[in-house]
Protein backbone atom coordinates (compact mmCIF):
# COMPACT_ATOMS: atom_id res chain seq x y z
CA UNK A 1 0.00 0.00 0.00
CA UNK A 2 1.41 3.39 -1.00
CA UNK A 3 1.96 5.87 1.76
CA UNK A 4 -0.32 8.91 1.93
CA UNK A 5 1.71 11.95 0.78
CA UNK A 6 2.38 14.74 3.26
CA UNK A 7 -0.16 17.53 3.26
CA UNK A 8 0.62 21.16 4.05
CA UNK A 9 -2.43 22.73 5.73
CA UNK A 10 -3.22 26.39 5.06
CA UNK A 11 -5.69 27.99 7.47
CA UNK A 12 -7.38 31.11 6.10
CA UNK A 13 -7.94 33.49 9.02
CA UNK A 14 -9.48 36.47 7.24
CA UNK A 15 -13.08 37.57 7.40
CA UNK A 16 -14.89 40.04 9.62
CA UNK A 17 -17.66 37.74 10.82
CA UNK A 18 -20.19 40.56 10.98
CA UNK A 19 -23.15 38.14 10.93
CA UNK A 20 -22.19 37.25 14.53
CA UNK A 21 -22.30 40.85 15.74
CA UNK A 22 -22.21 42.02 18.52
CA UNK A 23 -19.94 39.20 19.74
CA UNK A 24 -17.85 39.20 16.55
CA UNK A 25 -16.57 42.56 15.30
CA UNK A 26 -14.01 43.64 12.73
CA UNK A 27 -11.35 44.22 15.37
CA UNK A 28 -12.11 40.83 16.99
CA UNK A 29 -13.74 38.53 14.39
CA UNK A 30 -15.55 35.30 15.21
CA UNK A 31 -12.57 33.02 14.52
CA UNK A 32 -10.82 34.49 17.59
CA UNK A 33 -13.84 34.40 19.91
CA UNK A 34 -13.93 31.45 22.37
CA UNK A 35 -17.26 30.13 21.06
CA UNK A 36 -16.77 26.41 21.79
CA UNK A 37 -16.08 26.08 25.51
CA UNK A 38 -12.93 28.12 26.15
CA UNK A 39 -11.50 27.51 22.67
CA UNK A 40 -11.72 29.70 19.62
CA UNK A 41 -12.72 28.37 16.22
CA UNK A 42 -9.22 29.20 14.96
CA UNK A 43 -7.56 27.18 17.70
CA UNK A 44 -9.87 24.23 16.99
CA UNK A 45 -9.09 24.49 13.26
CA UNK A 46 -5.35 24.47 13.95
CA UNK A 47 -5.67 21.46 16.22
CA UNK A 48 -7.82 19.67 13.65
CA UNK A 49 -5.41 20.06 10.71
CA UNK A 50 -2.28 19.38 12.79
CA UNK A 51 -2.88 15.64 12.29
CA UNK A 52 -2.31 16.12 8.55
CA UNK A 53 1.03 17.93 8.61
CA UNK A 54 3.54 19.25 11.16
CA UNK A 55 3.80 22.71 9.55
CA UNK A 56 0.73 24.93 9.16
CA UNK A 57 0.57 28.09 7.07
CA UNK A 58 -1.82 30.78 8.26
CA UNK A 59 -3.07 33.69 6.13
CA UNK A 60 -4.29 36.55 8.30
CA UNK A 61 -4.85 40.29 8.41
CA UNK A 62 -1.88 42.33 9.60
CA UNK A 63 -3.89 43.77 12.50
CA UNK A 64 -4.82 40.28 13.77
CA UNK A 65 -1.31 38.79 13.74
CA UNK A 66 -0.86 38.59 17.49
CA UNK A 67 -4.25 36.96 18.02
CA UNK A 68 -3.23 34.32 15.46
CA UNK A 69 0.08 33.95 17.29
CA UNK A 70 -1.78 33.27 20.53
CA UNK A 71 -3.93 30.63 18.81
CA UNK A 72 -0.83 28.93 17.38
CA UNK A 73 0.69 28.82 20.87
CA UNK A 74 -2.53 27.47 22.41
CA UNK A 75 -2.73 24.73 19.74
CA UNK A 76 1.01 24.02 20.06
CA UNK A 77 1.62 24.24 16.30
CA UNK A 78 3.87 26.36 14.12
CA UNK A 79 4.44 27.61 10.60
CA UNK A 80 4.81 30.84 8.63
CA UNK A 81 2.16 33.53 8.97
CA UNK A 82 1.26 35.35 5.75
CA UNK A 83 -0.01 38.82 6.58
CA UNK A 84 -2.41 40.55 4.21
CA UNK A 85 -2.13 44.36 4.44
CA UNK A 86 -5.71 44.65 3.11
CA UNK A 87 -8.42 42.01 2.56
CA UNK A 88 -8.60 40.73 -1.02
CA UNK A 89 -10.79 37.61 -0.63
CA UNK A 90 -9.85 33.95 -0.95
CA UNK A 91 -8.36 33.90 -4.46
CA UNK A 92 -5.56 36.28 -3.43
CA UNK A 93 -5.12 34.54 -0.06
CA UNK A 94 -4.75 31.13 -1.70
CA UNK A 95 -2.43 32.50 -4.37
CA UNK A 96 -0.26 34.01 -1.65
CA UNK A 97 -0.03 30.70 0.21
CA UNK A 98 0.70 28.71 -2.96
CA UNK A 99 3.54 31.01 -4.04
CA UNK A 100 5.08 31.01 -0.55
CA UNK A 101 4.80 27.22 -0.26
CA UNK A 102 6.35 26.75 -3.71
CA UNK A 103 9.51 28.42 -2.39
CA UNK A 104 9.74 25.98 0.54
CA UNK A 105 8.52 22.56 -0.65
CA UNK A 106 8.24 20.58 -3.89
CA UNK A 107 5.82 21.92 -6.48
CA UNK A 108 3.82 18.67 -6.46
CA UNK A 109 3.22 18.83 -2.69
CA UNK A 110 -0.41 18.98 -1.57
CA UNK A 111 -1.94 22.09 -0.03
CA UNK A 112 -5.10 21.86 2.07
CA UNK A 113 -7.00 25.16 2.36
CA UNK A 114 -9.36 25.41 5.35
CA UNK A 115 -11.39 28.33 6.68
CA UNK A 116 -10.54 29.18 10.27
CA UNK A 117 -14.15 29.65 11.42
CA UNK A 118 -15.75 26.25 10.84
CA UNK A 119 -16.76 23.80 13.56
CA UNK A 120 -16.03 20.13 12.81
CA UNK A 121 -16.15 18.12 16.07
CA UNK A 122 -14.83 14.82 14.64
CA UNK A 123 -11.24 15.68 13.71
CA UNK A 124 -10.35 12.07 12.89
CA UNK A 125 -13.23 11.71 10.42
CA UNK A 126 -12.21 15.00 8.83
CA UNK A 127 -8.59 13.84 8.41
CA UNK A 128 -9.75 10.55 6.87
CA UNK A 129 -11.95 12.39 4.39
CA UNK A 130 -9.10 14.71 3.39
CA UNK A 131 -6.79 11.75 2.79
CA UNK A 132 -9.50 10.16 0.61
CA UNK A 133 -9.07 13.12 -1.72
CA UNK A 134 -5.28 12.75 -2.02
CA UNK A 135 -5.37 10.44 -5.05
CA UNK A 136 -7.50 12.86 -7.07
CA UNK A 137 -5.35 15.82 -6.03
CA UNK A 138 -2.11 14.01 -6.90
CA UNK A 139 -3.53 13.20 -10.33
CA UNK A 140 -3.94 16.93 -11.03
CA UNK A 141 -7.50 17.70 -9.93
CA UNK A 142 -8.49 20.44 -7.53
CA UNK A 143 -10.45 18.62 -4.84
CA UNK A 144 -13.22 20.23 -2.85
CA UNK A 145 -15.08 18.71 0.07
CA UNK A 146 -18.85 18.84 0.27
CA UNK A 147 -20.96 18.23 3.35
CA UNK A 148 -23.87 15.83 3.19
CA UNK A 149 -26.87 18.16 3.72
CA UNK A 150 -29.22 17.47 6.62
CA UNK A 151 -31.87 20.06 5.73
CA UNK A 152 -32.64 22.44 2.83
CA UNK A 153 -30.44 25.35 3.91
CA UNK A 154 -30.60 28.72 2.19
CA UNK A 155 -27.38 29.85 3.92
CA UNK A 156 -25.00 27.57 2.01
CA UNK A 157 -23.99 27.13 -1.60
CA UNK A 158 -24.34 23.65 -3.12
CA UNK A 159 -22.22 21.31 -5.24
CA UNK A 160 -23.91 19.04 -7.75
CA UNK A 161 -21.98 15.78 -8.06
CA UNK A 162 -21.19 14.42 -11.49
CA UNK A 163 -19.71 11.15 -12.74
CA UNK A 164 -17.66 8.87 -10.52
CA UNK A 165 -13.89 9.01 -11.05
CA UNK A 166 -11.39 6.15 -10.88
CA UNK A 167 -9.61 7.85 -7.96
CA UNK A 168 -12.67 7.43 -5.72
CA UNK A 169 -13.98 10.98 -6.00
CA UNK A 170 -16.84 12.44 -8.08
CA UNK A 171 -16.48 15.06 -10.75
CA UNK A 172 -18.06 18.41 -9.85
CA UNK A 173 -20.88 18.95 -12.32
CA UNK A 174 -21.87 22.39 -11.09
CA UNK A 175 -21.50 24.90 -8.27
CA UNK A 176 -24.86 26.36 -7.19
CA UNK A 177 -25.27 29.71 -5.45
CA UNK A 178 -27.20 29.99 -2.17
CA UNK A 179 -30.77 29.09 -3.22
CA UNK A 180 -34.19 30.25 -2.12
CA UNK A 181 -36.09 27.93 0.26
CA UNK A 182 -38.14 26.13 -2.42
CA UNK A 183 -35.09 25.65 -4.62
CA UNK A 184 -33.07 24.29 -1.68
CA UNK A 185 -35.80 21.73 -0.95
CA UNK A 186 -35.85 20.68 -4.60
CA UNK A 187 -32.06 20.28 -4.62
CA UNK A 188 -32.14 17.88 -1.68
CA UNK A 189 -34.73 15.73 -3.42
CA UNK A 190 -32.31 15.06 -6.28
CA UNK A 191 -29.98 13.22 -3.89
CA UNK A 192 -26.79 14.29 -5.68
CA UNK A 193 -25.94 17.63 -4.03
CA UNK A 194 -23.66 18.59 -1.14
CA UNK A 195 -23.20 21.78 0.83
CA UNK A 196 -20.14 23.71 -0.36
CA UNK A 197 -17.76 23.80 2.62
CA UNK A 198 -15.10 25.96 0.94
CA UNK A 199 -12.31 23.46 1.72
CA UNK A 200 -9.84 22.62 -1.08
CA UNK A 201 -6.96 20.19 -1.65
CA UNK A 202 -4.57 20.57 -4.59
CA UNK A 203 -0.99 20.24 -5.69
CA UNK A 204 0.86 23.54 -5.57
CA UNK A 205 1.60 23.46 -9.29
CA UNK A 206 -2.03 22.53 -10.08
CA UNK A 207 -3.37 25.56 -8.22
CA UNK A 208 -0.77 27.95 -9.63
CA UNK A 209 -1.49 26.74 -13.17
CA UNK A 210 -5.24 27.16 -12.61
CA UNK A 211 -4.69 30.71 -11.36
CA UNK A 212 -2.47 31.47 -14.37
CA UNK A 213 -5.26 30.27 -16.65
CA UNK A 214 -8.32 31.79 -14.98
CA UNK A 215 -7.06 34.71 -12.87
CA UNK A 216 -3.60 35.72 -14.17
CA UNK A 217 -4.00 39.29 -12.90
CA UNK A 218 -4.54 38.08 -9.31
CA UNK A 219 -1.55 35.74 -9.45
CA UNK A 220 0.68 38.43 -10.94
CA UNK A 221 -0.37 41.06 -8.42
CA UNK A 222 0.17 38.71 -5.47
CA UNK A 223 3.51 37.54 -6.87
CA UNK A 224 4.71 41.11 -7.29
CA UNK A 225 3.59 42.07 -3.80
CA UNK A 226 5.36 39.04 -2.35
CA UNK A 227 8.59 39.74 -4.24
CA UNK A 228 8.74 43.34 -3.00
CA UNK A 229 7.54 42.57 0.53
CA UNK A 230 9.41 41.76 3.71
CA UNK A 231 9.95 39.00 6.25
CA UNK A 232 10.43 39.08 10.01
CA UNK A 233 10.93 36.40 12.66
CA UNK A 234 9.12 37.22 15.89
CA UNK A 235 9.21 35.55 19.27
CA UNK A 236 6.60 32.86 19.92
CA UNK A 237 5.87 31.69 23.48
CA UNK A 238 5.94 28.00 22.48
CA UNK A 239 8.84 28.03 19.98
CA UNK A 240 12.50 28.81 20.58
CA UNK A 241 12.98 29.64 16.89
CA UNK A 242 9.97 31.98 16.74
CA UNK A 243 7.42 32.44 13.94
CA UNK A 244 8.10 33.98 10.53
CA UNK A 245 5.87 36.87 9.48
CA UNK A 246 5.71 37.22 5.67
CA UNK A 247 4.44 40.62 4.53
CA UNK A 248 3.48 41.37 0.90
CA UNK A 249 4.14 44.96 -0.12
CA UNK A 250 1.10 47.05 0.77
CA UNK A 251 0.46 49.06 -2.39
CA UNK A 252 1.03 46.11 -4.75
CA UNK A 253 -1.25 43.83 -2.76
CA UNK A 254 -3.92 46.52 -2.44
CA UNK A 255 -3.95 46.83 -6.24
CA UNK A 256 -4.95 43.15 -6.54
CA UNK A 257 -8.51 42.42 -7.64
CA UNK A 258 -10.69 41.08 -4.80
CA UNK A 259 -12.56 37.90 -5.72
CA UNK A 260 -13.41 34.56 -4.14
CA UNK A 261 -11.62 31.43 -5.35
CA UNK A 262 -15.03 30.01 -6.31
CA UNK A 263 -15.69 32.75 -8.88
CA UNK A 264 -12.06 33.24 -9.93
CA UNK A 265 -11.18 29.58 -10.50
CA UNK A 266 -13.47 26.80 -9.32
CA UNK A 267 -16.57 27.60 -11.37
CA UNK A 268 -14.42 27.94 -14.52
CA UNK A 269 -11.94 25.09 -14.07
CA UNK A 270 -12.55 21.82 -15.91
CA UNK A 271 -10.97 19.40 -13.43
CA UNK A 272 -12.58 19.85 -10.01
CA UNK A 273 -13.43 16.76 -7.98
CA UNK A 274 -15.50 16.44 -4.82
CA UNK A 275 -15.34 14.15 -1.81
CA UNK A 276 -18.39 14.00 0.50
CA UNK A 277 -18.00 14.52 4.25
CA UNK A 278 -20.76 12.95 6.31
CA UNK A 279 -19.68 14.19 9.76
CA UNK A 280 -21.05 17.12 11.72
CA UNK A 281 -20.08 20.47 10.21
CA UNK A 282 -21.07 24.10 10.66
CA UNK A 283 -19.60 27.25 9.20
CA UNK A 284 -20.88 29.05 12.34
CA UNK A 285 -22.02 31.71 9.91
CA UNK A 286 -25.05 33.04 11.77
CA UNK A 287 -26.57 33.17 15.24
CA UNK A 288 -28.88 30.34 14.23
CA UNK A 289 -25.79 28.21 13.57
CA UNK A 290 -24.34 29.17 16.96
CA UNK A 291 -27.65 28.37 18.66
CA UNK A 292 -27.68 24.92 17.05
CA UNK A 293 -24.44 24.12 18.91
CA UNK A 294 -26.24 24.51 22.27
CA UNK A 295 -28.26 21.66 23.79
CA UNK A 296 -31.98 22.69 23.83
CA UNK A 297 -34.42 22.35 26.72
CA UNK A 298 -37.88 20.78 26.45
CA UNK A 299 -39.26 23.94 24.77
CA UNK A 300 -36.34 24.21 22.31
CA UNK A 301 -34.82 27.13 24.19
CA UNK A 302 -31.03 27.26 24.05
CA UNK A 303 -29.41 29.15 26.91
CA UNK A 304 -25.83 30.21 27.63
CA UNK A 305 -24.35 31.91 30.69
CA UNK A 306 -26.80 33.71 32.98
CA UNK A 307 -29.77 33.32 30.66
CA UNK A 308 -33.26 32.56 31.98
CA UNK A 309 -36.60 32.01 30.23
CA UNK A 310 -40.18 31.80 31.43
CA UNK A 311 -43.01 30.58 29.19
CA UNK A 312 -40.70 30.95 26.20
CA UNK A 313 -40.03 28.65 23.27
CA UNK A 314 -37.33 28.34 20.62
CA UNK A 315 -35.45 31.28 22.12
CA UNK A 316 -31.64 31.50 22.13
CA UNK A 317 -29.90 33.68 24.73
CA UNK A 318 -26.17 34.33 24.97
CA UNK A 319 -25.63 36.02 28.34
CA UNK A 320 -22.12 35.59 29.78
CA UNK A 321 -21.98 38.87 31.71
CA UNK A 322 -25.28 39.42 33.58
CA UNK A 323 -28.76 37.91 33.99
CA UNK A 324 -30.84 38.17 30.81
CA UNK A 325 -34.47 37.07 31.10
CA UNK A 326 -36.88 36.33 28.24
CA UNK A 327 -40.57 36.18 29.18
CA UNK A 328 -43.17 34.73 26.84
CA UNK A 329 -40.91 34.96 23.78
CA UNK A 330 -40.67 32.68 20.77
CA UNK A 331 -38.23 32.31 17.89
CA UNK A 332 -35.87 35.01 19.18
CA UNK A 333 -32.09 35.41 19.21
CA UNK A 334 -30.81 37.51 22.15
CA UNK A 335 -27.08 38.25 22.38
CA UNK A 336 -25.75 40.34 25.26
CA UNK A 337 -22.29 41.95 25.42
CA UNK A 338 -20.97 44.68 27.76
CA UNK A 339 -21.60 47.46 25.25
CA UNK A 340 -24.24 46.23 22.77
CA UNK A 341 -27.29 43.94 22.66
CA UNK A 342 -28.85 42.16 19.68
CA UNK A 343 -32.49 41.05 19.67
CA UNK A 344 -33.56 39.39 16.41
CA UNK A 345 -36.17 37.03 15.07
CA UNK A 346 -34.57 33.74 14.09
CA UNK A 347 -35.79 34.22 10.52
CA UNK A 348 -33.76 37.44 10.30
CA UNK A 349 -30.39 36.04 11.37
CA UNK A 350 -28.85 36.46 7.91
CA UNK A 351 -29.62 40.20 7.95
CA UNK A 352 -27.36 41.07 10.91
CA UNK A 353 -24.57 42.20 8.59
CA UNK A 354 -26.95 44.77 7.07
CA UNK A 355 -27.51 46.27 10.52
CA UNK A 356 -23.75 46.37 11.15
CA UNK A 357 -23.28 48.24 7.87
CA UNK A 358 -25.84 50.83 9.01
CA UNK A 359 -24.06 51.20 12.36
CA UNK A 360 -20.76 51.73 10.54
CA UNK A 361 -22.35 54.40 8.35
CA UNK A 362 -23.41 56.15 11.57
CA UNK A 363 -19.79 55.85 12.82
CA UNK A 364 -20.90 53.79 15.80
CA UNK A 365 -17.76 52.50 17.53
CA UNK A 366 -19.53 49.33 18.67
CA UNK A 367 -19.92 48.28 15.03
CA UNK A 368 -16.17 47.75 14.74
CA UNK A 369 -14.62 47.18 18.15
CA UNK A 370 -15.44 45.90 21.62
CA UNK A 371 -15.17 47.84 24.82
CA UNK A 372 -12.50 45.30 25.82
CA UNK A 373 -9.70 45.41 23.26
CA UNK A 374 -7.02 42.75 22.73
CA UNK A 375 -3.41 43.88 22.43
CA UNK A 376 -0.21 41.82 21.87
CA UNK A 377 0.84 42.57 25.44
CA UNK A 378 -2.59 41.86 26.98
CA UNK A 379 -5.83 43.87 26.92
CA UNK A 380 -7.63 47.00 28.05
CA UNK A 381 -11.28 47.61 28.93
CA UNK A 382 -12.73 51.12 28.73
CA UNK A 383 -15.06 51.06 31.73
CA UNK A 384 -16.06 54.74 31.89
CA UNK A 385 -15.50 58.01 30.08
CA UNK A 386 -16.73 61.58 30.03
CA UNK A 387 -15.60 65.06 29.11
CA UNK A 388 -11.80 65.21 29.56
CA UNK A 389 -11.47 61.84 31.34
CA UNK A 390 -11.45 58.09 30.66
CA UNK A 391 -11.06 55.08 32.97
CA UNK A 392 -9.57 51.78 31.78
CA UNK A 393 -8.82 48.40 33.27
CA UNK A 394 -5.53 47.13 31.86
CA UNK A 395 -4.14 43.59 31.92
CA UNK A 396 -0.51 42.87 31.00
CA UNK A 397 0.73 39.32 30.39
CA UNK A 398 3.66 38.00 32.45
CA UNK A 399 6.92 39.20 30.88
CA UNK A 400 5.14 41.53 28.43
CA UNK A 401 5.58 45.29 28.14
CA UNK A 402 3.86 48.20 26.46
CA UNK A 403 5.79 50.43 24.09
CA UNK A 404 8.06 53.22 25.29
CA UNK A 405 5.76 56.13 24.51
CA UNK A 406 4.45 59.58 25.31
CA UNK A 407 1.21 61.54 24.87
CA UNK A 408 0.78 65.12 23.75
CA UNK A 409 -2.68 65.72 25.18
CA UNK A 410 -3.29 63.50 28.22
CA UNK A 411 -1.87 62.64 31.62
CA UNK A 412 -2.30 59.20 33.21
CA UNK A 413 -2.75 57.92 36.76
CA UNK A 414 -1.90 54.21 37.30
CA UNK A 415 -3.13 52.12 40.24
CA UNK A 416 -1.94 48.50 40.56
CA UNK A 417 -4.69 46.15 41.77
CA UNK A 418 -2.99 42.80 41.09
CA UNK A 419 0.58 41.72 40.40
CA UNK A 420 3.69 43.86 40.05
CA UNK A 421 4.39 46.70 37.62
CA UNK A 422 7.77 47.92 36.44
CA UNK A 423 7.32 51.58 35.51
CA UNK A 424 9.65 53.68 33.42
CA UNK A 425 8.91 57.40 33.82
CA UNK A 426 11.42 59.75 32.26
CA UNK A 427 14.86 58.65 33.47
CA UNK A 428 13.47 56.72 36.48
CA UNK A 429 12.51 53.02 36.61
CA UNK A 430 10.75 51.63 39.68
CA UNK A 431 8.38 48.86 40.86
CA UNK A 432 4.78 49.20 42.02
CA UNK A 433 2.92 46.54 43.99
CA UNK A 434 -0.77 46.09 44.72
CA UNK A 435 -2.52 49.24 46.01
CA UNK A 436 0.38 51.46 44.93
CA UNK A 437 0.06 54.16 42.27
CA UNK A 438 1.95 56.66 40.13
CA UNK A 439 1.31 59.65 37.87
CA UNK A 440 2.49 60.19 34.27
CA UNK A 441 2.41 63.90 33.28
CA UNK A 442 1.49 65.10 29.78
CA UNK A 443 4.45 64.66 27.41
CA UNK A 444 6.48 62.42 29.77
CA UNK A 445 8.18 59.40 28.19
CA UNK A 446 6.97 56.24 29.93
CA UNK A 447 6.65 52.48 29.73
CA UNK A 448 4.81 49.74 31.65
CA UNK A 449 6.16 46.20 32.02
CA UNK A 450 5.05 43.11 33.91
CA UNK A 451 8.16 41.48 35.47
CA UNK A 452 6.11 38.95 37.43
CA UNK A 453 4.75 35.42 36.90
CA UNK A 454 1.05 36.38 37.06
CA UNK A 455 -1.01 38.82 35.02
CA UNK A 456 -0.62 42.45 36.01
CA UNK A 457 -3.95 44.24 36.40
CA UNK A 458 -4.22 47.96 36.95
CA UNK A 459 -6.62 50.88 36.70
CA UNK A 460 -5.64 53.75 34.42
CA UNK A 461 -7.33 57.14 34.75
CA UNK A 462 -6.66 59.40 31.78
CA UNK A 463 -7.32 63.15 31.86
CA UNK A 464 -6.74 65.79 29.25
CA UNK A 465 -8.04 67.65 26.23
CA UNK A 466 -7.89 64.65 23.87
CA UNK A 467 -8.06 60.97 24.83
CA UNK A 468 -8.00 59.13 21.46
CA UNK A 469 -5.84 56.06 20.91
CA UNK A 470 -3.98 57.89 18.15
CA UNK A 471 -2.39 60.22 20.75
CA UNK A 472 0.44 57.72 21.23
CA UNK A 473 3.98 58.48 20.09
CA UNK A 474 5.86 55.16 20.20
CA UNK A 475 9.62 55.49 20.65
CA UNK A 476 10.45 51.79 21.12
CA UNK A 477 8.20 48.75 20.74
CA UNK A 478 8.62 44.99 21.12
CA UNK A 479 5.86 44.37 18.59
CA UNK A 480 7.08 46.37 15.61
CA UNK A 481 4.55 49.22 15.89
CA UNK A 482 6.99 52.13 15.82
CA UNK A 483 6.37 54.38 12.81
CA UNK A 484 9.64 55.87 11.56
N, C-alpha and C positions, 0 to 999 in steps of 0.2 A: 504493500500500500504506500503510495507516494505521500510524503509529508506535506501538511498544509503550509503554504508559503507564509512568511511573516507579513503582518499587516501593520501599516503605520496609521494609527487613528488621528484624525483631525477634528477637533471639537470647535464648532463655530459659536462664538460667545457674543455675537452682536445682537441687535434687537432691543427695542425700548420697552416692550411688554406693556403697552399702554392699556390693553384690554383688561389688565389686572389692577388698574388704578382703583383705589388710592394706595394699595400695598406696594405695587410695582410702579416706579417712576423713572424718568429718563436718567436721573443721576444714580438710581439704584434699581436696575431692571429685575424682572422676576427670576432670572437665572441665578441671581445672587441672594435671593430671599430664602431663608430657611423655611420652606413650605412643607417639607416632608419630615416630621419630627424636628430635629435640630440640624438637619442637613439641607443644604441648598440643592436645587436641581443641577447646577453645574458640578458640584462635588459628586453627586450621584452619577452623573454622566461620566466623569473622569474615572470613578471607581469601576463603572460598568465596562468601559472600553480598555481598561488596563489589562484585562485578561487576554486581549488580542495582540498587544505589543508593548514593549517596555518603555518606548519613547512616545510621547503624545504631543502633537502640535496643537496649539490653541491660537485662534484668530479672534482678536478682541479690539475694542475701542481703546485708544490711547488713555482716555480718562478713567477707564475701568481696570487698568493693568494691575494695580495692587490688590484689588478684590479677586482677580483671577489668580494672582500669586498666592493669596491666602487659601483659595480653594485647592490649588495644586499641593500646598503644604498639608492641608487637612486630608487630602486623598492619598498623600505620600507617593506622588508621581512627579515626573519631570519631563521637560522638553522645551523647545524654543517657543517663544510667544511672539506672534506676528501682530503688530499694532497698527490698526487702521487709523490714520489721522482724521478721516471723515467716513461716514457710512456710505458704502456703494453696493450694497446688496450681495447676494450669495455668489453670483458669477465672478465678481472681482475677488471676493474672499477665497473662493476655491482656486482661482487662478494664482493668487498670491501663495497659497499653501503648496500648490503643485510645483511652481517655479522654485520655491525655497527647498522643497523636498528633493527636487531633481539635482540640486547642488550637493546633496548629502548622501543620497542612496541611489541604487541602480534605477534606471529609467523604467524598467519593467516591474518595479516594486508596486505593491497594492496600497492605495490610499483609501481609508474609510472616512467619509464625511458625515458627522453627526451633529445635529443641533444640540445646544447645551441646555435647552429648557423642556425636554421631554421626560416623562416619567415611565420607566419600564422596570417593574419590580423584579422580574425574573432575568437576572443578568446572564445566567448560564444558558437559558433558552435563546436569548438575544445573540450571544457569542456563537452558538451552534448555527443559528440561521445565517449569520454573516459568513461563517466558513462554508456554508452550503452554496454561497454565491461566488466562491473563489474560482471555481473552474470556469464559469462564464466570464469573469473579469480577466482571468489570465489569457483567455482566448481572444480578448480584444473588445468585449462588450462593456458598456457602462451598465452596472447593475444597480437597480433601485430596489427598495424593500417596501412592500405594501402590507398593510395591516388588514387582517380579515375583519370586515365590518360587522358590528353587533347590532346596529340600528341605522336607519336612514338619516345620517347626519348631513346638515347643510353647512357645517363649519369646516369640512374637510374637502379637498380635491380628491378625485378618484383616478384609479388606473384600470383600464380595461385590459385584461390578459388576452394575449394572442396564442399562437401555436406553441406547443411544447418544443423545447430545444434538447439536443443530445446531452448537454451539460447539466441537465436537471432543472433548469430554470424555464420560464415562459417568456416569449417575446412580448414586449409592450406593444399593444395594438393602438392604444390611444390614451393620452392624458386628458382628463375631464375637469373643467373648472368647478368650483363649489356650486352645487346645483340648488334649485329651489326644492321645497319639501316634496312635492309630487314627483319631481324628476329623481330625487334621491331614492324614494321608495321604489320607483320603477327600475332604477339601476340595481338595487339589491335583488330584485326578482330575477334578474338575468343570471345571477350566480357566478359571474366571471369578473367581478370588479373587486378592487381592494382600495382601502384608504391610502392616499399618498402621504407617506411618513417623512418625505424629504431627506432620506438617508441614502447615500450613494457609495458604491465600491467600484474602483477602477484602477487600472495601471496608470502610472504617472504619464507615460507617453501617450496612452489612449486619450486621457483627458486633455492634455496639451494639444494634441492633434485635433480633437473635436473643437476646442476653443479657437484654434487657428482657422478652422473651416467655417464655423458658425458665428464667432464673435472675435474676429481678429483685432478689432480696435480695443476691446477690453483687455485682451492678452498683451497687446503692445503697450498700452498705457500702464498696466500693472508691472510689466517687465521693466519699463523705463523708470518707474517710481522706485522699484526695488534696486535697480542698478545705481541710482543716484542717492539712495537712502543711507541710513547708518545702522550700526549695531552696537549693543552695550550689554555687558554681563553685570547683573545686579545680584546682590546677596539674597539668598532664599533660606528661610529658617530650617528647612529639612535637607539642604544640599550644601556640601562644602564647596562645590564648584560653582554654585549659583545658577541662575537662569538667564538665558540669552534673550534680550529684547531685540527684535528686528523691526526697524522703522522705515517704511517706504517714504520717499520724499513727498512732502505735503502737497505742493502745488501740482505735481505730476499725477499723484493719486486722485486728487480732487477733480482733475480734468477727465477722469475715467467715467464712462457712461454707467449709470446705476441700473442694473437689471438682475432679475432672479436667474438662477441657473436653469430653471424650468423653461422660461421663455427664451433665454439666450441659446441654450444647447439642447436640452432633453426633448422638447417638443419637435425639434427639427432634425435630430440625429436618427440615423437609420439602424443603429445596432444598440438598442437599449433593452435589457432583460430585466425581469422582475422575479423576486423570490418572496413568497408569502410568509408573514410572521403571524402566528396564531395566538401569541401570548398577550397579556394585558399591556396596553399602551395608551398614553394620553399625551397630547402636545401641551396640556395645561394652558390652553389658549384663551380660556374665558373663566369667569367665576362659576359658571355651571360645571366646567371641567374640574375646577378645584373642589366644588361641593361634592362631586361624585367620588372624590377620594376619601370622604368622611363617612363613617358608618352611620346610617340613619336610625332614628327611633321608630316607634310603632306608627307614628303619623308622618313619616318621611321627612321629619325635620333633621337637619344636620348642623350640629352645634360645636363650636370651638371656643376654648378659653372660658370666659366668664359669661357665656351666653345663657339665656333662659327664655323659654317660651311657655305660653299658657293659651290653650284652645287655639293653637296654630297648627298649620299643616304645610308640608313641603316648603319650609322656610329654612334658609341657610344663614347662619350668623357667625362671623369671624370677630371675636371680641377678646383679644389677648390682654387689654390694658385696664378695662373697667367693666362693671356689669352692664350688659345690654339686654333689654327685655323686649320681646315681641308678643303682643297680645292680640289674639284673634286674627292673625295674618295668614295669608296663603300665597304660595308661589313667589316669595320675595327672596332677594339677596341683600344682606345687610353686612357691610364691611366697615369696621371701626378702626381708625388709627388715631394717634395723638393730635393730629391737626386737620383731619378731613374724614368725612363719613360718606359712604355710598349706600343708597337705598334704591334698588332696582327690581323691576319685575323680571322673573327668570326668562321670559321671552325676549327681553331687551338686552341680554348680556352682551351680545355682539356689538351693541351700539356705544359701549363705554368709551371707546377711542374717540368717537365723535364729540362726546362731552369734554374729554381731555383737550381736544383741539380747540374747543370754545374757551376753555379756561386759559389755555396758552395765549389765545388771541386777546384775552382780557389781562394778560401779564400777571396771572395768578401764580405766585411762587409755588403753591402746593401742587400745581400741575407738573412741575419738573423735579422738585426735590422734597425730601422729608425734613421735618424739624430736626431729627437726629441724622447727622451727616457722617458717613464713613470717610476716614482719612488713612493714608498709609501708616501713620504712627498710632492710630487709634480712632477716636470719634469725638464729636461735640454735639450737644443738644441745646438748642436755643429755647430756654424755658420761659423767658419773659423779655419784653422790650417795650420801650416807650420813647418819648422825645428825649434825645441826647443820652439814652442809656440802653444797655442790653445785658442780660444775664445768661451765661452758658454753664452747663455742666460739661466737663472735659475729662476724657479717659485716655491715658497714655499707656501703651503696651510696655511690659518689662523690657528694658534696654533700648527703647525707642526714644527719639527726640524730635521736637519741632525744629523748623528752620531757624537759623540766626537771622533776626528780622527787626524791623522797626515800623512804626506807624506815624503818619503825618498828622492825623486828625483825632486820635483817641488815646486815652490813658487806660491802663488796666490794673485791676486789683485782683490778686490771686489768693485763694484760701484753700489749703490742702485739707481734704476730708478723709482721705485714705491713701496709705502708702507714703513714699518719700519722693520729693521733688528736688532735682538739682537745677538751680536757677542761675543763669548768667544775666547780669544787669550791668551794662557798661563794662567796666574793667573788673568787676567783682563777680565771683562765683561762690555760691553758698548753698547749703541744704535746708530744706523745710520739711518738717514732719507734720503729722496730723494736728489740726487746730492752729497751725501757724500760717502766717500770711505775709505778703509783700506787695509793693506798689511799683508799677512800671510807668514812668512819666511819658507824656507825648514826645515822640522823637527819639526815645532812648533805645539803643540797640539791646536786644534781649533774646534769650533762648530758654526753653524748658526741656528737661530731660528726665527720664525715669531710670534711676540707677539700681532700682530694687528688683525683687523677684516676683512681686505681685503688681497688678494694675494700679497705676496712680490715678486717683480721681480727685478733681478739684473744682471749685466754683470760680468762674471768672466774671467779674463785673466790669463792663466797658462803659466809659463815659467820654463824650466828646461831640464835636459838631457833625461828624460823619462816621458811621459804624459799618460800612460795607466791607465785604470780604476782599474787595480789590484794593483796600488801603493796607496792603502788606508789601513791604519792600524786603525781598529775601536777599540776604548777603551770602549765606552758605546754606546748603540743603543736602541732606543724605539721599533724597529721592529725586534729584535731578530737576527741581522746579525753579532754579534760579534763571531768570531771564537776563542775558548779557547783551 
